[in-house]
Amino acid sequence: MGWVLTASGSLAGPIDALEPLAVPKAQSDQRRLERPEIVDANTGAELRLTARAGGTLQVSLTSADLQVGKVVQPDGDFHVRVASGHDLLVLVRTASRLRVTRGGESATVQLDRSDEQGLDAAQIVLAGSHAARAFRRAHRQLSPESRESAPGVALDNLDILLAILQGDPGAVDRRAPASREIGARLSRVSCGAESSCYSEYEGEVTLAWGDFAQCCDDVRWYPLLQEVCAFTWLLRVESAWFRFIGCSSIPLKVT
């Protein structure tokens, strides 16, 4: 077997030497992602993924007085409700527009271009949101097993979305795959591993990360465009997640 080029541009060893390490981890990652329901070991929060009529998917998180519901359409549009106490936050994506609503106030953000005015308005709507704080606090406390489950990945994407809206596009950097992990993924592709629902998902997530890093480098002199890079990455990985759920044989309950 030959040598392969890693994401860093250096040469890695023969693929045979990498496979014993890469394959078991890939199988473990896939099993976690295929879990539609889980009770978090750290917090007792209940995470669920169910199917709905029309091909939509619904993700929910229930923890104490926190209720989170996210309905994702096949075309990528979504409707999110985050409720805690008397506070209700609603986020609705329609194509390239995101509407943020709370307490009778609303803001619209364009996701496909620089929209400083929209982001400023969204931050005003989110300011003081008990529901947003409760969700992000609960999300931070979730175990890795919960966050890497099928509903957990969708909730992880919601946490990133809120972080970007609140002025932290660098939140995407904290989801960067380790360089060793990227190398292992490229190795599996290079050796002609049989395509599967999970390998296609894994490949798209890896490509999306590479494109995000390149996008940020391209706009490094234009900070206001970094959010566009982040939103583009987020929409791609969420689309990859939806396709994986539809492609795989996860036994989903219908609600």
C-alpha positions in Angstrom: 0.0 0.0 0.0 1.1 3.6 -0.7 1.4 6.7 1.4 -1.3 9.3 1.7 -1.4 13.1 2.0 -2.8 14.3 5.2 -4.9 17.5 5.7 -1.7 19.3 6.9 0.1 18.4 3.7 2.5 16.0 5.3 2.9 12.3 4.3 1.3 9.8 6.5 2.3 6.1 6.8 0.9 3.3 4.8 -2.9 3.0 5.0 -2.7 -0.5 6.4 -1.1 1.0 9.5 -3.8 3.5 10.0 -6.9 1.3 9.4 -6.7 -0.6 12.7 -7.0 2.7 14.5 -9.4 4.5 12.2 -12.1 1.8 11.6 -13.1 1.0 15.2 -13.4 4.8 16.0 -15.6 5.3 12.9 -17.8 2.5 13.9 -18.1 3.8 17.4 -18.9 7.3 16.1 -21.6 5.9 13.8 -23.3 4.0 16.6 -23.4 7.1 18.8 -24.9 9.2 15.9 -27.5 6.5 15.3 -29.0 6.8 18.8 -32.4 8.6 18.4 -33.1 8.7 22.2 -30.9 9.2 25.2 -31.1 10.3 28.8 -28.0 12.3 29.6 -25.9 10.8 32.3 -24.7 14.1 33.6 -27.9 16.1 33.8 -30.8 13.7 33.4 -31.9 15.7 30.3 -34.0 13.7 27.8 -33.0 14.0 24.1 -35.2 12.6 21.4 -35.3 12.5 17.6 -38.7 11.6 16.0 -40.2 11.6 12.5 -43.2 13.7 11.5 -45.6 13.7 8.6 -44.2 15.2 5.4 -40.7 13.9 5.9 -39.8 16.4 8.7 -37.7 15.6 11.7 -38.3 16.8 15.3 -35.6 17.1 17.9 -36.5 17.7 21.5 -34.6 18.3 24.8 -36.4 18.3 28.2 -34.6 19.3 31.4 -36.2 20.7 34.5 -38.1 23.8 33.3 -36.3 23.9 29.9 -38.2 22.7 26.8 -36.5 22.8 23.4 -38.1 21.7 20.2 -36.6 21.9 16.7 -38.4 20.8 13.6 -36.3 20.5 10.5 -37.7 20.4 6.9 -36.2 18.3 4.1 -35.2 21.6 2.3 -33.2 22.7 5.4 -35.8 25.2 6.8 -36.4 24.8 10.5 -38.5 26.1 13.4 -37.1 26.2 16.9 -38.8 26.9 20.2 -36.8 27.3 23.4 -38.9 27.9 26.5 -37.7 28.3 30.1 -39.8 29.8 32.8 -41.9 32.6 31.3 -39.4 33.2 28.5 -40.0 31.9 25.0 -37.5 32.2 22.1 -38.4 31.3 18.6 -36.0 31.0 15.6 -37.4 30.3 12.1 -35.2 29.7 9.1 -36.8 30.2 5.6 -34.2 29.8 2.8 -31.5 32.3 3.5 -33.5 34.3 6.1 -33.6 33.7 9.8 -36.2 35.3 12.0 -35.5 35.6 15.7 -38.6 36.4 18.0 -38.9 36.9 21.7 -41.2 38.9 23.9 -43.1 40.5 21.1 -39.9 41.7 19.4 -38.5 40.3 16.2 -35.4 40.6 14.0 -34.5 39.1 10.6 -30.9 38.1 9.6 -29.8 37.4 6.1 -27.6 34.3 6.2 -26.0 34.5 2.8 -24.4 37.9 2.9 -23.1 40.4 5.4 -25.9 41.7 7.5 -24.6 43.8 10.3 -27.9 45.6 10.9 -29.7 42.3 11.1 -27.2 40.8 13.5 -27.4 43.9 15.7 -31.1 43.6 15.8 -30.9 39.9 16.7 -28.6 40.6 19.6 -31.1 43.1 21.0 -33.9 40.5 20.8 -31.6 37.9 22.5 -30.4 40.2 25.2 -31.6 39.1 28.6 -33.2 35.9 27.2 -33.5 33.4 30.1 -34.4 30.7 27.7 -31.3 31.1 25.6 -29.1 31.1 28.7 -30.8 28.1 30.1 -30.4 26.1 26.9 -26.7 27.0 26.4 -26.0 26.2 30.0 -27.8 22.8 29.7 -26.0 22.1 26.5 -22.5 22.7 28.0 -23.3 20.2 30.7 -24.3 17.4 28.4 -22.0 14.4 28.2 -20.1 13.8 25.0 -22.2 10.7 24.4 -25.4 12.8 24.4 -23.9 15.5 22.2 -22.8 13.0 19.6 -26.2 11.2 19.4 -28.6 11.9 16.6 -30.6 14.6 18.5 -27.5 15.8 20.2 -25.9 16.8 16.9 -28.9 18.9 16.0 -28.9 20.6 19.4 -25.1 21.2 19.0 -25.9 23.1 15.8 -28.5 25.1 17.6 -25.9 26.1 20.2 -23.5 27.2 17.5 -26.3 29.3 15.8 -27.0 31.1 19.1 -23.3 31.7 19.6 -22.9 33.3 16.2 -26.0 35.4 16.7 -24.6 36.6 20.0 -21.3 37.7 18.4 -19.2 34.6 18.7 -18.5 33.2 15.1 -15.4 31.6 16.6 -17.7 29.0 18.2 -17.3 27.1 14.9 -13.6 26.8 15.6 -14.3 24.9 18.8 -16.0 22.2 16.7 -12.9 21.7 14.5 -12.1 18.0 13.9 -8.7 17.0 15.2 -6.0 16.9 12.6 -5.5 13.2 13.3 -9.2 12.6 12.8 -9.1 14.4 9.4 -6.1 12.3 8.3 -7.9 9.1 9.2 -11.0 10.1 7.2 -8.9 11.0 4.2 -7.1 7.6 4.6 -10.4 5.7 4.5 -11.4 7.6 1.3 -8.0 7.1 -0.3 -8.0 3.3 0.2 -11.4 3.0 -1.5 -13.5 2.2 1.5 -17.0 1.3 0.6 -19.4 4.2 0.7 -22.0 4.2 3.4 -24.5 6.7 4.9 -22.1 7.5 7.6 -19.0 7.8 5.4 -20.9 10.2 3.2 -21.9 12.2 6.2 -18.4 12.2 7.6 -16.9 13.2 4.2 -19.3 16.2 3.8 -18.6 17.4 7.4 -14.9 17.2 6.7 -15.2 19.1 3.4 -17.4 21.7 5.0 -14.8 22.3 7.6 -12.1 22.7 5.0 -14.2 25.2 3.1 -15.0 27.1 6.2 -11.4 27.5 7.1 -10.6 28.7 3.6 -13.5 31.1 3.7 -12.3 32.6 6.9 -8.8 33.0 5.4 -10.3 34.7 2.3 -12.2 37.3 4.3 -9.7 37.8 7.1 -9.5 41.5 6.2 -13.3 41.8 6.3 -14.4 40.7 9.8 -18.1 41.4 9.0 -18.0 38.5 6.5 -16.9 35.9 9.1 -20.5 35.3 10.1 -21.3 34.4 6.5 -18.6 31.8 6.5 -20.0 30.5 9.8 -23.6 30.4 8.7 -22.6 28.6 5.4 -20.7 26.0 7.4 -23.6 25.5 9.8 -26.2 25.1 7.0 -24.0 22.5 5.3 -23.4 20.3 8.3 -27.0 20.5 9.3 -28.0 19.4 5.8 -25.5 16.5 6.0 -27.0 15.5 9.3 -30.5 15.5 7.8 -29.4 13.4 4.8 -27.6 10.9 7.1 -30.8 10.4 9.2 -32.8 9.8 6.0 -30.2 7.5 4.5 -29.6 5.4 7.6 -31.9 2.8 9.2 -32.4 4.5 12.5 -35.7 3.3 14.0 -37.5 6.6 14.5 -40.9 6.9 16.3 -43.5 8.9 14.4 -45.2 11.8 16.2 
